[in-house]
């Protein structure tokens, strides 16, 4: 079957809202639509509990990364549930609310060839037998389940949901080798490795000399104390007092209280995609300061690809999945080496780093990854048809 000869109707059941920090699901959905497929992006089920938390925390509404979306990409918000989506206290009620909404609002829109891509196992529990409405089902595992779990009870819930996910999926894709290994050991199943990538529109081929003294970090920090090494961030601030340490992304009150103890740390908060590009263009060095945990070992960070797309030197802890980008990073085994590597990065030939980084990142874009996903679906769908004809 020729590439893209089939245009699918994709139903992408997300792990967040469309206006959340841009993640794998947003990029895949957008690029599927850009390539001519019909895409329905279903946001996580909103909850009364989450709405209340936003009101009391004075959290500002985020601006979507992709603000101009094609006509064949529709963003859909399901019915509201009582408690949090991935750590629900009312799963049976959630299921009833979802199934009523799905049958009334979505089911009639499902036309062959239809594909459901599901990025958190909660959806599989909510669907029950209705998952069989789709011709093909993909489970996209791009984080350790601990990342989505608010507590131990929520983690148990997610793992029970995942048992359904692996049974009901025609294809499992993973963003990191450790996640592949987890699927193999836990369930005895094979999966396909498709790492993260970058929005090709941000790749900056023309070298822009750095004029400002800024060490930059981009991330989703809130409720992520088990991912980021804030002690190391503090050491960076102390070690480079004449540099601004600029942090892009929402932080919790506790994290903010800690970070503002350092006079040269600037917490710039969440920003639009255009503003993010402006920030990245000003960074003289980009950093990835992760803790050493099992959760981190399963992360193939989007920020790495974004940093490299701007051709900036990247200093990182040597404890996450960086794929074949090892030679492009200043990898560090401990705090002292991390500080030393920032100094090395500051003194490095940034023009040469820019050329190597851009040459590497050109093929690490979401459009290529979407082609790979569609190719896998084409291949498996054809195999299923042949097996049906055989019997």
C-alpha positions in Angstrom: 0.0 0.0 0.0 1.4 3.4 -1.0 2.3 5.9 1.6 -0.7 7.8 2.8 -3.0 6.1 0.3 -5.5 5.6 3.1 -6.9 8.6 5.0 -8.0 7.5 8.4 -10.5 8.9 10.9 -8.4 9.3 14.0 -9.9 9.6 17.5 -7.2 10.8 19.8 -8.1 10.3 23.5 -5.7 12.6 25.2 -4.0 12.8 28.6 -4.6 16.5 29.0 -6.5 19.5 27.5 -5.6 21.0 24.1 -4.4 24.2 25.9 -2.1 22.2 28.3 1.6 22.4 28.0 2.3 20.9 24.5 3.0 17.2 24.8 3.4 14.2 22.5 -0.3 13.8 22.0 -0.8 17.4 20.7 2.0 17.1 18.2 0.8 13.8 16.8 -2.8 14.9 16.5 -1.8 18.1 14.8 0.5 16.4 12.3 -2.0 13.7 11.5 -4.5 16.4 10.6 -1.8 18.3 8.6 -1.2 15.1 6.6 -4.9 15.0 5.6 -6.4 12.6 8.1 -9.6 13.5 9.9 -8.7 13.9 13.6 -10.9 14.2 16.7 -8.9 15.2 19.7 -10.8 14.3 22.8 -9.5 16.2 25.9 -9.3 14.5 29.3 -12.6 14.5 31.1 -13.0 17.8 33.0 -13.8 17.5 36.7 -15.4 19.6 39.3 -12.4 18.9 41.6 -10.0 20.3 39.0 -12.1 23.3 38.3 -12.2 24.1 42.0 -8.4 23.7 42.3 -7.8 26.1 39.4 -10.1 28.7 41.0 -8.4 28.5 44.4 -4.9 28.4 43.0 -5.5 31.4 40.7 -4.0 29.5 37.8 -4.2 31.3 34.5 -5.7 29.6 31.5 -2.9 28.4 29.1 -2.7 29.4 25.5 -2.6 26.3 23.1 0.7 25.6 21.4 -1.1 25.1 18.1 -3.5 28.1 17.9 -4.2 27.8 14.2 -5.6 24.3 13.6 -6.7 22.8 10.3 -10.5 22.3 9.7 -10.1 18.5 9.8 -8.9 18.7 13.4 -11.7 19.0 15.9 -11.1 19.6 19.7 -13.8 18.0 21.8 -14.4 18.3 25.6 -16.3 15.4 27.2 -18.8 15.6 30.0 -17.7 16.7 33.5 -17.0 14.1 36.2 -16.9 14.7 40.0 -13.2 14.0 40.8 -9.8 14.1 39.1 -9.6 12.2 35.7 -6.5 10.0 36.4 -7.0 9.6 40.2 -10.7 9.4 40.3 -12.6 8.5 43.5 -15.7 7.7 41.5 -14.5 5.4 38.6 -17.9 3.6 38.1 -19.7 6.9 37.9 -17.1 8.3 35.5 -17.6 5.3 33.3 -21.4 5.8 33.2 -21.1 9.5 32.5 -18.5 8.8 29.7 -20.5 6.1 28.0 -23.6 8.2 27.9 -21.7 11.1 26.4 -19.8 8.9 24.0 -22.9 7.2 22.6 -24.7 10.5 22.2 -21.9 12.7 20.9 -19.1 10.6 19.3 -20.2 7.2 18.3 -22.2 8.4 15.3 -19.1 10.1 14.0 -17.0 6.9 13.8 -16.6 6.0 10.1 -14.2 3.4 8.7 -11.3 3.3 8.5 -11.3 4.4 12.1 -8.3 4.5 14.6 -8.4 5.3 18.3 -5.1 6.5 19.8 -5.2 6.4 23.5 -2.5 8.0 25.7 -3.6 7.1 29.2 -5.1 3.7 30.1 -8.0 5.3 32.0 -9.9 5.6 28.7 -9.8 1.8 28.2 -11.6 1.3 31.5 -14.2 3.9 30.7 -14.9 2.4 27.2 -15.8 -1.1 28.3 -16.9 -3.0 25.2 -17.4 0.3 23.2 -13.7 0.3 22.3 -14.7 -2.3 19.7 -16.4 0.5 17.7 -13.0 1.3 16.2 -11.3 -0.6 13.5 -7.9 -0.3 15.1 -6.7 0.7 18.6 -3.3 2.1 19.5 -2.0 2.4 23.1 0.7 5.1 23.2 2.7 4.8 26.4 5.0 7.8 26.7 5.5 8.1 30.4 5.9 5.9 33.5 2.4 5.6 35.0 3.8 7.2 38.2 3.9 10.5 36.3 0.1 10.6 36.0 -0.6 9.1 39.5 -1.3 11.6 42.2 -1.0 9.0 44.9 -0.6 5.2 45.5 -4.3 4.6 45.1 -4.3 6.4 41.7 -1.3 4.3 40.6 -3.2 1.1 41.4 -6.2 2.4 39.4 -4.0 3.2 36.4 -2.3 -0.2 36.5 -5.7 -2.0 36.6 -6.7 0.2 33.6 -3.6 -0.7 31.7 -4.3 -4.4 32.0 -7.4 -3.7 29.9 -5.3 -1.4 27.6 -2.8 -4.1 26.5 -5.6 -6.6 25.9 -7.7 -4.3 23.7 -4.9 -2.7 21.7 -3.9 -3.7 18.2 -0.6 -1.8 18.5 1.4 -0.6 21.5 4.0 2.2 20.9 6.4 3.5 23.5 8.6 6.6 23.7 11.5 5.0 25.5 13.3 1.6 25.6 12.6 1.2 29.3 8.9 1.5 28.6 9.2 -1.2 26.0 11.0 -3.4 28.5 8.3 -2.8 31.0 5.6 -3.9 28.5 7.6 -7.0 27.7 8.3 -8.0 31.3 4.9 -7.0 32.7 2.7 -8.4 29.9 4.9 -10.5 27.7 4.1 -8.3 24.7 6.1 -6.6 22.0 5.8 -2.9 21.3 7.3 -0.4 18.8 9.7 2.3 19.9 8.8 5.8 18.6 10.6 8.4 20.6 9.6 12.0 20.9 10.5 14.7 18.3 10.2 18.4 17.6 7.8 20.6 15.8 9.7 21.2 12.6 8.6 24.8 12.4 10.9 25.8 15.3 14.1 24.4 13.8 16.4 27.4 13.5 19.0 26.8 10.7 20.5 30.3 10.7 22.9 30.7 13.6 22.1 33.6 15.9 25.1 34.5 18.2 24.1 34.6 21.9 24.5 38.0 23.5 22.7 37.5 26.8 24.0 35.6 29.8 21.1 33.2 30.4 21.0 29.6 31.5 17.6 28.3 30.6 15.3 25.5 31.7 11.9 24.6 30.2 9.6 22.1 31.8 6.3 21.0 33.6 7.5 21.4 37.2 4.2 21.6 39.1 3.7 18.3 41.0 7.0 17.0 39.5 9.2 17.1 42.6 10.2 13.5 41.7 11.6 14.5 38.3 13.5 17.7 38.7 16.5 18.2 40.9 15.8 21.5 42.5 18.9 21.3 44.7 21.0 21.1 41.6 19.2 24.1 40.1 20.1 26.1 43.3 23.7 25.0 42.9 23.7 26.3 39.3 22.4 29.7 40.5 25.1 29.9 43.2 27.9 28.8 40.8 27.0 31.3 38.1 25.9 34.4 39.9 26.4 36.7 36.9 24.0 34.6 34.8 20.2 34.7 34.9 18.8 31.3 35.5 15.5 31.5 33.6 12.8 28.8 34.3 9.9 28.5 31.8 6.9 26.6 33.0 4.4 26.6 35.9 5.9 25.9 39.3 4.2 25.0 42.6 4.1 27.4 45.5 6.6 25.3 47.4 9.0 25.2 44.4 8.6 28.9 43.8 9.4 29.6 47.5 12.6 27.6 47.2 13.7 29.1 43.8 13.2 32.7 44.8 15.7 32.4 47.5 18.3 32.8 44.7 18.5 36.4 43.4 19.5 35.3 39.9 16.6 32.8 39.3 13.8 34.2 37.2 10.6 32.1 37.1 8.9 33.2 33.9 6.0 30.9 34.1 3.9 29.3 31.3 4.1 31.1 28.0 2.7 30.9 24.4 4.6 29.0 21.7 5.8 32.2 20.2 7.1 33.5 23.5 8.8 30.1 24.2 10.7 30.5 20.9 11.9 33.9 22.0 13.1 32.5 25.3 14.9 29.6 23.7 16.6 32.0 21.2 18.0 34.0 24.2 19.4 31.0 26.1 23.2 30.7 26.0 23.1 27.3 27.7 20.1 25.0 28.1 19.9 22.5 31.0 18.1 19.3 31.9 18.6 18.7 35.7 16.8 15.4 36.5 16.7 13.4 39.6 17.9 9.8 39.3 14.7 7.7 39.5 13.0 4.9 37.7 10.5 7.5 36.4 13.2 9.6 34.9 14.9 6.7 33.2 11.6 6.3 31.2 11.6 9.9 30.0 12.6 10.9 26.5 12.2 14.6 27.1 10.6 16.9 24.5 12.8 19.7 25.9 15.9 18.0 24.6 14.6 18.2 21.0 13.5 21.8 21.4 16.9 22.8 22.8 18.7 21.1 19.9 16.3 22.7 17.4 17.7 26.1 18.4 21.3 24.8 18.2 22.1 25.7 21.8 24.6 23.7 24.0 22.7 21.3 26.3 24.0 20.3 29.8 22.1 17.3 31.2 22.2 14.6 33.9 23.1 11.2 32.5 20.1 9.4 33.7 17.3 9.6 31.0 16.6 8.3 27.5 18.5 10.6 25.1 18.5 8.1 22.3 21.3 8.7 19.8 21.8 12.3 20.9 24.6 11.4 23.3 27.4 13.1 21.4 25.4 16.4 21.3 24.9 16.7 25.1 27.2 17.6 27.9 26.3 14.6 30.1 27.0 14.7 33.8 27.1 12.0 36.4 26.9 14.2 39.5 26.3 17.8 40.6 30.0 18.8 40.4 30.3 17.5 36.9 27.0 19.3 35.9 28.4 22.6 37.1 31.7 22.0 35.4 29.9 21.1 32.1 28.0 24.4 32.2 31.3 26.2 32.3 32.5 24.0 29.4 29.3 24.8 27.5 29.7 28.5 28.0 33.3 28.4 26.7 32.4 26.0 23.8 32.4 26.8 20.1 28.6 27.6 19.8 28.6 27.9 16.1 30.0 24.4 15.7 27.5 23.1 18.2 24.7 24.8 16.3 25.7 23.1 13.0 25.9 19.6 14.6 22.6 20.1 16.5 20.6 21.3 13.5 21.9 18.6 11.3 20.9 16.0 13.9 17.4 17.4 14.6 16.2 17.8 11.0 14.9 14.2 10.8 13.6 14.2 14.4 10.4 15.9 13.6 6.8 14.9 14.3 5.8 14.7 10.7 8.3 11.8 10.2 7.0 10.1 13.3 3.4 10.4 12.2 4.4 8.8 8.9 5.9 5.9 10.8 2.7 5.5 13.0 0.5 5.5 9.9 2.8 3.0 8.2 2.5 0.6 11.1 -1.3 0.9 11.1 -1.4 0.3 7.3 0.8 -2.8 7.7 -1.2 -4.2 10.6 -4.6 -3.5 9.0 -3.5 -5.2 5.8 -2.3 -8.2 7.8 -5.7 -8.4 9.6 -7.6 -8.3 6.3 -5.4 -11.1 4.8 -6.0 -13.2 7.9 -9.8 -12.7 7.7 -9.8 -13.7 4.0 -7.7 -16.8 4.8 -10.3 -18.1 7.3 
